[in-house]
Amino acid sequence: MLRSSAWKFGFVGSRCTACGTPQLPPQRVCVRCQAKDQMEPYGFADRRARIATLTLDRLAFSMNPPTVSVVLDFDGGGRFLCEMTDCEPEKVAIGDEVEMTFRRMFAADGIVNYFWKARPRR
């Protein structure tokens, strides 16, 4: 976990220095130009994003069903699949603007895991 702490806690992806393409999660090989090991850290936590597509899952276990899963397109590039929080599931729509928030995901054997979720932009 220490090796990926910037990703997990800071929501830092990568950006190709050859072509400028931002990428989530951080990559070694660019998805656009296939340049290898030419990445620099690129923060996504404070970037605006819009919902590209979504699904409401009423079958998956959730403390607050239904689970709203969204694919986000970030301003400037980068795409990410995550869970939505602090929303009314039936009102979430493609094109809605969202922001990222660091939230509790689940707990197991007394260990609490946190990661990033999207919420409607305030």
Buried (B, 14 or more C-beta within 10 A) or exposed (E): EEEEEBBBBBBBBBBBEBEEBBBBBBBEEBEEEEBEEBBEEBEBBEBBBBBBEBEEBEEEEEEEEBBBBBBBBBEBBBBBEBBBBEBEBEEBEEEBEBBBEEBEEEEEEEEEEEBBBBBBEE
